[in-house]
Amino acid sequence: MTAGESLLRAILETPADDLPRLVMADWLEEQGDRESVDRARLIRYQIESSASGLNDFRRISIRKSVSQLFRRNRKKWASPMSETDGRNFSWCPVQKIDGSWFGSRMSLNGFWQPYDTPGVQKWERGFVWYISGSLVALILNADRIFSRHPIETIEIDNALSFIRWEPTTSRWAISSSLPPCLLERMSPESMESANLSRLVVAIRGAFVSFARDAAGLPPLPAPAETAAHA
């Protein structure tokens, strides 16, 4: 494992920690080439921008600088879904996962979304931290994406198709059509709720758990409040 790979691994293992990112920025700057120096600047700019108490003038200045860095490097800095064996097109072919067949529309593509605009990905503190797409696309590419990007949250475009209304209990429930690789990571308490959004959050959490495991990463720390309670 090279020095760069070791530094990236530290970021992947603890995505909430800024220190490994700043160490990576120092290492990138030491490489001396323009792309590495630009990436180091991106990391530092976005970490500074995420801090509380930053005045508006500085925040606007950082945003302009970040925009310039993306424009200069957009063809070099790979987006997560430009690394997925061509599965980043408008439609995903039917695929078999855990014995079930799926075929669904994908929103994933290779366009940059450096700020909080709706779409494929969002960058924070120098790296992609959010991606969206159909469940089949995310599962097929989980290890590839999570082994290269410190993803902290995802949006499953078709999550609602795996949730059904149970008239006998007047509650929402996770459908058995959810792939077994995610079902096995959900507790019985998280499978039903009177609150639909809680089940969407539960599916996201199960996927992130699956993806980090597939990439050989430790689980993320549990949130202070769990969405498992009805």
Backbone bond lengths (Angstrom), bond angles and torsions (degrees), N, CA, C in turn:
res aa  C-N    CA-C-N  psi(-1)  N-CA   C-N-CA  omega(-1)  CA-C   N-CA-C  phi
1 M - - - 1.461 - - 1.530 109.36 -
2 T 1.330 116.25 126.80 1.464 120.62 -179.43 1.527 110.57 -74.49
3 A 1.335 115.23 170.58 1.472 119.69 178.33 1.522 110.74 -60.74
4 G 1.324 116.73 -43.20 1.457 120.32 179.50 1.513 112.35 -63.12
5 E 1.336 116.46 -40.35 1.461 120.65 179.08 1.528 111.01 -66.38
6 S 1.327 116.55 -38.76 1.473 120.66 178.51 1.525 110.80 -64.59
7 L 1.330 116.17 -40.97 1.465 119.77 179.32 1.525 111.08 -66.74
8 L 1.333 115.97 -40.94 1.461 119.43 177.95 1.524 110.41 -63.68
9 R 1.314 116.42 -39.88 1.461 120.73 179.83 1.530 110.95 -60.08
10 A 1.313 116.63 -40.71 1.469 120.41 178.46 1.523 110.96 -62.71
11 I 1.324 116.63 -37.54 1.470 120.79 177.94 1.519 110.14 -68.12
12 L 1.331 116.90 -42.87 1.457 121.07 -179.46 1.529 111.59 -63.15
13 E 1.318 116.49 -36.89 1.461 120.32 -176.83 1.527 112.11 -72.97
14 T 1.324 116.75 -33.70 1.480 120.37 -179.36 1.521 109.48 -131.43
15 P 1.328 117.53 72.09 1.471 120.79 -174.36 1.520 114.61 -63.18
16 A 1.328 118.42 -21.68 1.462 120.21 -178.83 1.525 112.67 -81.63
17 D 1.327 117.34 -11.44 1.466 122.22 -175.27 1.529 110.34 -90.88
18 D 1.324 117.33 125.86 1.471 121.29 179.48 1.529 112.96 -77.18
19 L 1.336 117.99 -26.13 1.458 120.50 -173.85 1.525 113.52 -57.85
20 P 1.348 120.12 -49.23 1.474 119.01 177.72 1.524 113.00 -59.36
21 R 1.315 117.38 -31.58 1.462 121.07 179.00 1.526 110.51 -69.26
22 L 1.318 116.58 -40.78 1.464 120.09 178.66 1.528 111.11 -68.51
23 V 1.330 116.96 -35.75 1.467 120.39 174.92 1.531 109.61 -63.99
24 M 1.320 116.26 -41.80 1.466 120.49 176.24 1.523 110.86 -61.45
25 A 1.332 117.08 -41.21 1.464 120.56 179.27 1.533 110.76 -61.20
26 D 1.328 117.18 -42.92 1.468 120.51 177.73 1.522 110.83 -61.14
27 W 1.342 116.34 -43.28 1.469 120.42 -179.48 1.530 110.86 -65.49
28 L 1.317 116.82 -42.34 1.464 120.32 179.18 1.526 110.94 -61.88
29 E 1.318 116.34 -42.38 1.461 120.06 179.76 1.529 111.22 -62.61
30 E 1.331 116.68 -35.37 1.458 121.12 178.98 1.524 112.88 -67.03
31 Q 1.340 116.88 -22.06 1.471 119.48 179.34 1.521 111.54 -67.24
32 G 1.342 116.33 -30.56 1.462 120.64 170.93 1.503 117.06 88.04
33 D 1.326 119.54 -21.72 1.467 119.53 -179.39 1.520 109.49 -76.56
34 R 1.322 115.14 158.04 1.465 120.21 -171.80 1.523 112.66 -61.81
35 E 1.339 116.86 -42.93 1.456 119.23 -177.99 1.531 111.13 -63.00
36 S 1.322 117.26 -43.11 1.469 120.87 -179.82 1.527 110.95 -65.00
37 V 1.333 115.98 -42.36 1.461 119.94 179.14 1.529 110.06 -64.16
38 D 1.334 116.70 -40.16 1.468 120.15 177.60 1.527 111.15 -62.77
39 R 1.317 116.69 -40.79 1.469 119.48 -179.86 1.524 110.52 -67.10
40 A 1.327 116.55 -37.70 1.470 119.93 175.94 1.523 110.49 -60.90
41 R 1.323 116.24 -41.71 1.462 120.25 178.61 1.524 111.07 -64.95
42 L 1.335 116.32 -40.67 1.458 120.02 178.78 1.527 110.78 -58.99
43 I 1.322 116.47 -46.71 1.469 120.70 -179.88 1.523 110.19 -58.39
44 R 1.322 116.38 -48.65 1.467 119.80 -176.74 1.529 111.45 -67.97
45 Y 1.329 117.01 -42.22 1.473 120.12 179.28 1.527 110.83 -59.73
46 Q 1.338 116.60 -47.54 1.455 118.81 -174.98 1.525 112.38 -72.91
47 I 1.319 117.62 -30.37 1.465 119.52 173.85 1.524 109.92 -66.41
48 E 1.331 116.02 -43.40 1.458 119.54 177.90 1.523 110.85 -62.85
49 S 1.331 116.55 -41.01 1.457 121.35 -178.05 1.521 112.27 -66.26
50 S 1.342 116.76 -27.99 1.466 120.24 -178.51 1.521 112.54 -80.30
51 A 1.327 116.83 -10.16 1.465 120.17 -178.42 1.525 110.80 -73.99
52 S 1.312 116.27 145.87 1.458 120.56 176.93 1.527 109.69 -77.29
53 G 1.315 116.45 153.66 1.458 121.02 177.25 1.513 114.90 85.19
54 L 1.329 118.14 3.45 1.462 120.83 179.05 1.524 109.13 -74.03
55 N 1.328 116.96 132.61 1.461 118.81 -177.81 1.531 110.95 -74.08
56 D 1.317 115.77 157.31 1.458 121.42 -173.75 1.522 112.38 -61.51
57 F 1.333 117.26 -38.20 1.463 120.29 -178.79 1.526 110.57 -61.40
58 R 1.330 116.47 -44.97 1.464 120.30 -179.76 1.525 110.32 -68.00
59 R 1.317 116.96 -38.84 1.461 119.75 -179.50 1.529 111.13 -63.12
60 I 1.333 116.83 -41.55 1.468 120.89 178.17 1.524 110.01 -65.71
61 S 1.323 117.22 -40.58 1.460 121.67 178.64 1.524 111.04 -61.51
62 I 1.327 116.58 -42.24 1.464 120.72 178.85 1.516 110.54 -64.90
63 R 1.333 116.11 -42.38 1.466 119.19 -179.65 1.525 111.40 -60.78
64 K 1.303 117.52 -40.53 1.465 120.64 177.74 1.531 110.83 -64.55
65 S 1.325 116.44 -42.14 1.464 120.34 179.85 1.522 111.14 -64.80
66 V 1.336 116.50 -42.24 1.458 120.92 179.02 1.519 110.55 -62.94
67 S 1.329 116.24 -42.53 1.464 120.28 178.60 1.523 111.38 -59.40
68 Q 1.324 116.82 -40.70 1.460 120.84 178.11 1.526 111.28 -64.35
69 L 1.331 116.36 -39.74 1.467 120.05 179.74 1.521 110.74 -64.28
70 F 1.326 117.38 -41.18 1.463 120.12 178.84 1.525 111.22 -66.12
71 R 1.310 116.73 -41.86 1.469 119.26 179.65 1.522 111.08 -61.57
72 R 1.316 116.24 -37.46 1.468 120.24 -176.95 1.531 112.09 -76.37
73 N 1.319 117.31 -25.52 1.464 119.68 -171.71 1.521 115.01 -121.49
74 R 1.315 117.80 9.23 1.461 120.10 -173.05 1.523 112.85 -60.67
75 K 1.342 118.34 -26.16 1.463 120.35 179.61 1.530 111.79 -85.48
76 K 1.322 117.01 -11.69 1.462 120.89 -176.98 1.525 112.47 -104.08
77 W 1.331 116.02 -37.91 1.459 119.11 -179.13 1.523 108.46 -82.27
78 A 1.314 116.62 109.96 1.457 120.99 -175.46 1.517 111.18 -71.50
79 S 1.312 115.72 134.61 1.459 120.32 171.87 1.524 107.49 -80.17
80 P 1.339 118.95 155.67 1.461 120.18 -179.83 1.515 113.58 -52.97
81 M 1.323 116.85 -41.76 1.450 118.77 -173.95 1.522 113.65 -87.85
82 S 1.341 117.68 4.88 1.460 118.63 169.64 1.517 109.85 -90.86
83 E 1.339 116.08 1.03 1.456 121.45 -177.26 1.522 111.72 -113.95
84 T 1.339 117.16 22.29 1.454 118.96 -169.35 1.516 112.73 -115.59
85 D 1.310 117.21 45.60 1.462 121.71 172.96 1.518 113.17 54.01
86 G 1.337 116.49 35.98 1.454 119.71 176.97 1.504 114.81 79.71
87 R 1.348 117.91 6.29 1.463 119.93 -178.32 1.519 111.45 -87.07
88 N 1.315 117.11 30.65 1.462 119.78 -177.86 1.522 110.73 -115.38
89 F 1.331 116.52 36.56 1.446 121.12 179.66 1.528 109.86 -102.77
90 S 1.321 116.23 -178.22 1.455 120.23 -172.46 1.529 113.43 -64.89
91 W 1.339 116.09 -32.60 1.457 118.77 -177.93 1.516 110.41 -129.09
92 C 1.320 114.44 141.34 1.455 119.90 179.30 1.521 108.33 -101.52
93 P 1.321 119.33 132.16 1.460 119.44 176.21 1.522 110.31 -65.67
94 V 1.312 115.40 158.88 1.464 119.51 178.08 1.522 108.71 -60.60
95 Q 1.309 116.89 132.27 1.452 122.12 -179.22 1.520 109.40 -128.55
96 K 1.320 116.74 152.97 1.459 120.80 178.10 1.524 108.97 -103.66
97 I 1.330 115.98 124.27 1.453 121.68 -179.85 1.520 108.38 -129.47
98 D 1.328 116.75 121.31 1.465 120.98 177.22 1.532 111.80 52.53
99 G 1.328 116.84 37.61 1.451 120.46 177.04 1.511 115.50 84.63
100 S 1.326 117.90 -1.78 1.460 121.02 -179.50 1.522 109.91 -113.32
101 W 1.324 116.10 145.82 1.459 120.56 -179.53 1.509 110.09 -99.53
102 F 1.349 115.19 135.73 1.454 120.85 -179.88 1.522 109.29 -132.75
103 G 1.308 116.70 148.40 1.450 121.97 171.39 1.511 107.97 -152.88
104 S 1.314 117.94 114.47 1.453 118.11 -173.52 1.516 111.17 -150.14
105 R 1.308 114.77 160.89 1.455 121.17 -179.31 1.526 110.37 -72.00
106 M 1.315 117.02 142.91 1.451 122.13 179.12 1.522 110.34 -114.55
107 S 1.319 116.52 141.20 1.454 120.21 176.19 1.523 111.34 -98.77
108 L 1.330 116.46 2.44 1.458 120.08 -173.28 1.525 110.75 -79.60
109 N 1.323 115.49 135.83 1.452 119.83 174.50 1.516 108.91 -153.63
110 G 1.308 117.59 -174.36 1.449 120.14 -174.28 1.509 115.30 -97.47
111 F 1.326 119.12 14.41 1.457 120.52 -177.33 1.523 110.79 -82.60
112 W 1.319 115.88 146.63 1.453 121.14 -178.47 1.513 111.94 -79.41
113 Q 1.332 116.28 138.90 1.459 122.97 174.06 1.527 107.09 -133.11
114 P 1.350 118.48 73.15 1.460 119.35 -172.58 1.512 115.50 -69.23
115 Y 1.331 117.57 -19.97 1.453 120.06 179.81 1.517 110.02 -115.03
116 D 1.319 117.03 -171.04 1.447 121.19 -174.02 1.522 112.41 -80.17
117 T 1.311 116.51 54.35 1.461 120.90 175.02 1.518 108.52 -95.56
118 P 1.338 118.43 147.05 1.454 119.82 -179.75 1.516 110.56 -62.16
119 G 1.306 117.72 142.19 1.448 119.15 176.35 1.504 113.53 146.98
120 V 1.290 115.38 -142.34 1.439 122.36 -164.20 1.516 113.81 -73.91
121 Q 1.299 117.31 -47.27 1.458 120.09 -170.28 1.518 111.55 -152.46
122 K 1.316 114.83 158.20 1.455 121.54 175.75 1.524 108.23 -134.00
123 W 1.319 114.41 139.76 1.456 121.02 -179.36 1.522 109.84 -102.29
124 E 1.317 115.44 143.05 1.451 121.01 176.82 1.526 108.72 -152.47
125 R 1.335 116.01 132.56 1.457 121.77 177.07 1.528 111.93 53.57
126 G 1.359 114.56 39.81 1.456 121.04 171.59 1.506 117.44 90.13
127 F 1.341 117.42 -2.07 1.463 120.27 -175.81 1.529 109.60 -143.96
128 V 1.326 114.87 162.39 1.460 119.80 174.65 1.521 108.16 -72.98
129 W 1.328 116.91 127.11 1.461 120.98 179.95 1.526 112.80 -117.72
130 Y 1.348 117.29 -10.92 1.459 121.84 -176.60 1.518 109.20 -139.54
131 I 1.317 116.82 135.15 1.461 121.40 172.23 1.525 108.61 -137.69
132 S 1.316 115.85 159.11 1.461 120.36 176.39 1.511 109.28 -133.43
133 G 1.323 115.31 155.89 1.451 119.55 178.22 1.517 110.85 170.08
134 S 1.312 116.48 177.60 1.456 120.91 177.01 1.528 108.45 -72.48
135 L 1.313 116.39 155.43 1.457 120.29 -176.41 1.526 111.84 -61.96
136 V 1.315 117.05 -39.59 1.467 119.07 -178.95 1.522 110.81 -62.73
137 A 1.330 117.27 -42.13 1.464 120.57 179.94 1.518 110.96 -64.92
138 L 1.324 116.73 -41.75 1.461 120.24 -178.91 1.526 111.31 -66.97
139 I 1.323 117.43 -41.39 1.465 119.94 179.77 1.523 111.12 -65.98
140 L 1.332 116.51 -45.07 1.459 120.14 -178.13 1.527 112.42 -60.89
141 N 1.313 116.94 -28.57 1.460 120.87 -174.30 1.534 113.25 -115.01
142 A 1.329 116.72 14.23 1.465 120.79 -173.52 1.525 112.57 -57.14
143 D 1.335 117.31 -51.64 1.465 118.84 -175.89 1.516 111.42 -66.67
144 R 1.317 116.78 -38.14 1.462 120.98 -179.37 1.537 111.25 -64.46
145 I 1.323 116.88 -43.36 1.464 120.79 -178.08 1.523 111.31 -73.18
146 F 1.321 116.76 -49.10 1.465 120.22 -173.64 1.527 112.64 -74.02
147 S 1.322 118.37 -16.56 1.462 120.35 175.83 1.524 111.67 -85.07
148 R 1.335 117.48 -3.55 1.469 121.23 -178.64 1.520 113.85 -125.25
149 H 1.340 116.84 -17.54 1.457 120.29 -174.83 1.526 109.74 -135.40
150 P 1.333 118.50 134.95 1.470 121.36 -179.68 1.526 111.95 -79.18
151 I 1.327 115.54 66.26 1.458 121.26 -178.34 1.530 109.54 -67.94
152 E 1.318 116.31 129.62 1.456 121.29 179.01 1.522 112.52 -109.79
153 T 1.315 117.03 -24.32 1.461 119.65 178.73 1.515 109.81 -150.73
154 I 1.306 115.97 156.58 1.471 121.66 -178.05 1.522 108.64 -138.77
155 E 1.309 114.94 162.72 1.468 121.61 173.33 1.521 107.03 -124.34
156 I 1.323 116.94 121.26 1.459 121.76 178.14 1.514 107.97 -94.88
157 D 1.325 115.84 111.34 1.464 120.53 -173.39 1.524 112.76 -57.57
158 N 1.335 116.09 -37.59 1.461 119.86 -174.80 1.530 112.06 -109.29
159 A 1.334 118.05 30.24 1.465 121.58 -177.51 1.524 112.13 -58.86
160 L 1.337 117.24 -37.31 1.469 120.25 -176.20 1.526 112.51 -65.10
161 S 1.319 117.40 -21.27 1.462 119.43 179.45 1.522 111.92 -71.64
162 F 1.330 117.15 -10.39 1.462 121.19 178.65 1.529 111.99 -105.80
163 I 1.325 116.06 15.86 1.460 121.65 178.95 1.522 108.76 -125.71
164 R 1.319 116.42 135.74 1.476 120.47 -178.66 1.535 109.52 -127.58
165 W 1.323 115.51 157.82 1.468 121.65 176.75 1.525 108.83 -92.57
166 E 1.339 116.23 130.53 1.459 121.60 178.38 1.536 108.89 -103.79
167 P 1.346 118.56 101.19 1.465 120.61 -176.76 1.522 113.37 -64.57
168 T 1.332 117.37 -27.29 1.463 119.49 -178.09 1.520 112.23 -69.58
169 T 1.317 116.94 -30.77 1.467 121.19 -179.80 1.526 112.45 -109.22
170 S 1.350 115.81 -7.16 1.473 120.98 -176.54 1.528 110.88 55.03
171 R 1.329 114.49 44.45 1.457 120.88 179.59 1.521 109.32 -139.34
172 W 1.326 114.79 157.66 1.460 120.95 173.19 1.526 108.45 -84.63
173 A 1.355 116.39 149.01 1.463 120.36 -178.59 1.522 110.33 -142.23
174 I 1.330 115.49 149.07 1.463 120.91 174.86 1.517 108.58 -71.53
175 S 1.320 116.98 131.76 1.461 121.99 -179.51 1.530 110.78 -77.61
176 S 1.318 115.36 150.91 1.466 120.72 176.71 1.523 111.73 -69.31
177 S 1.335 117.69 -7.81 1.468 120.92 177.32 1.526 112.09 -76.75
178 L 1.338 117.35 -11.00 1.461 119.82 174.72 1.525 107.72 -63.36
179 P 1.342 118.23 134.12 1.473 120.36 -177.78 1.526 112.01 -52.62
180 P 1.336 117.30 138.70 1.465 121.68 -179.43 1.530 114.20 -54.83
181 C 1.329 116.41 -30.15 1.467 118.82 -179.70 1.525 111.68 -64.15
182 L 1.329 117.28 -20.32 1.465 121.10 174.98 1.523 111.32 -99.09
183 L 1.323 116.37 -38.47 1.465 119.82 179.79 1.524 111.37 -56.81
184 E 1.318 116.57 -40.12 1.468 120.23 -176.45 1.522 112.62 -68.83
185 R 1.322 117.31 -12.78 1.464 121.26 -179.81 1.533 112.45 -98.91
186 M 1.298 116.61 4.34 1.465 120.72 -177.52 1.523 110.13 -108.68
187 S 1.313 115.85 134.89 1.460 120.69 177.64 1.528 109.41 -76.94
188 P 1.339 118.04 156.63 1.472 119.89 177.76 1.525 112.59 -55.70
189 E 1.335 116.23 -34.82 1.468 120.21 -179.35 1.521 112.65 -66.35
190 S 1.342 116.05 -27.92 1.462 119.42 -177.58 1.518 112.98 -87.99
191 M 1.344 116.88 -0.85 1.463 120.84 -175.97 1.518 113.36 -86.81
192 E 1.336 117.00 -15.56 1.453 120.91 -179.97 1.522 110.01 -137.44
193 S 1.326 115.71 148.55 1.461 120.29 177.87 1.520 109.62 -166.55
194 A 1.319 114.85 152.12 1.459 119.48 172.36 1.518 110.78 -78.11
195 N 1.322 116.17 -12.83 1.462 122.99 -178.11 1.523 109.48 -106.42
196 L 1.316 117.60 112.79 1.466 122.68 -177.32 1.522 111.99 -59.94
197 S 1.330 116.47 -41.32 1.463 119.63 -176.58 1.528 112.31 -63.39
198 R 1.336 117.48 -28.58 1.463 120.55 178.70 1.524 111.14 -64.15
199 L 1.322 116.22 -36.19 1.460 119.71 179.80 1.524 111.00 -72.53
200 V 1.329 117.26 -35.57 1.462 120.46 175.59 1.529 109.19 -61.76
201 V 1.330 116.26 -44.85 1.462 120.99 178.14 1.529 110.59 -62.18
202 A 1.326 116.80 -39.26 1.464 121.06 179.93 1.530 111.23 -63.66
203 I 1.337 117.09 -40.15 1.467 120.74 178.10 1.519 110.22 -65.60
204 R 1.332 116.66 -42.63 1.469 119.88 176.86 1.522 110.55 -58.76
205 G 1.328 115.75 -46.59 1.455 119.47 -179.20 1.511 112.44 -61.57
206 A 1.336 116.73 -40.16 1.461 120.47 178.38 1.523 110.85 -64.03
207 F 1.340 116.19 -39.25 1.463 117.97 178.71 1.525 111.77 -66.65
208 V 1.336 117.93 -45.46 1.458 120.58 -179.86 1.531 110.02 -59.90
209 S 1.332 117.03 -40.61 1.457 121.23 176.39 1.520 110.99 -60.64
210 F 1.338 116.72 -46.48 1.464 121.53 178.05 1.522 111.55 -61.28
211 A 1.329 116.67 -46.29 1.462 121.17 -175.48 1.523 111.63 -66.15
212 R 1.325 117.63 -42.36 1.462 120.34 178.60 1.528 110.69 -65.13
213 D 1.313 116.81 -38.14 1.457 120.31 176.87 1.530 110.25 -64.90
214 A 1.329 116.46 -42.01 1.469 120.60 179.17 1.517 111.62 -62.45
215 A 1.336 116.73 -32.29 1.463 121.47 179.48 1.522 112.42 -88.71
216 G 1.332 117.78 2.65 1.451 121.20 179.25 1.514 113.97 73.90
217 L 1.336 116.40 29.56 1.462 121.29 -178.14 1.525 110.49 -106.39
218 P 1.334 117.08 152.03 1.467 119.33 177.20 1.523 110.19 -70.67
219 P 1.321 117.49 158.23 1.477 120.31 178.20 1.523 110.93 -62.60
220 L 1.319 115.53 151.70 1.456 119.67 172.98 1.522 109.04 -72.37
221 P 1.344 117.91 150.93 1.464 119.91 176.27 1.530 110.63 -57.49
222 A 1.321 116.10 142.72 1.473 119.84 178.62 1.505 109.84 -65.82
223 P 1.338 118.69 140.27 1.462 121.18 177.42 1.517 111.28 -64.46
224 A 1.317 115.58 158.78 1.460 120.21 -178.68 1.519 111.54 -59.75
225 E 1.343 115.07 -39.65 1.452 120.16 177.84 1.505 108.79 -116.51
226 T 1.292 117.14 132.32 1.452 120.37 178.36 1.507 110.41 -94.69
227 A 1.340 115.25 149.30 1.472 120.12 179.45 1.515 111.76 -91.14
228 A 1.326 116.85 13.39 1.451 119.01 -175.36 1.524 113.01 -79.09
229 H 1.321 117.83 -19.75 1.456 119.60 -177.32 1.516 110.33 -78.03
230 A 1.285 116.14 137.67 1.455 120.52 -179.43 1.503 110.55 -74.45
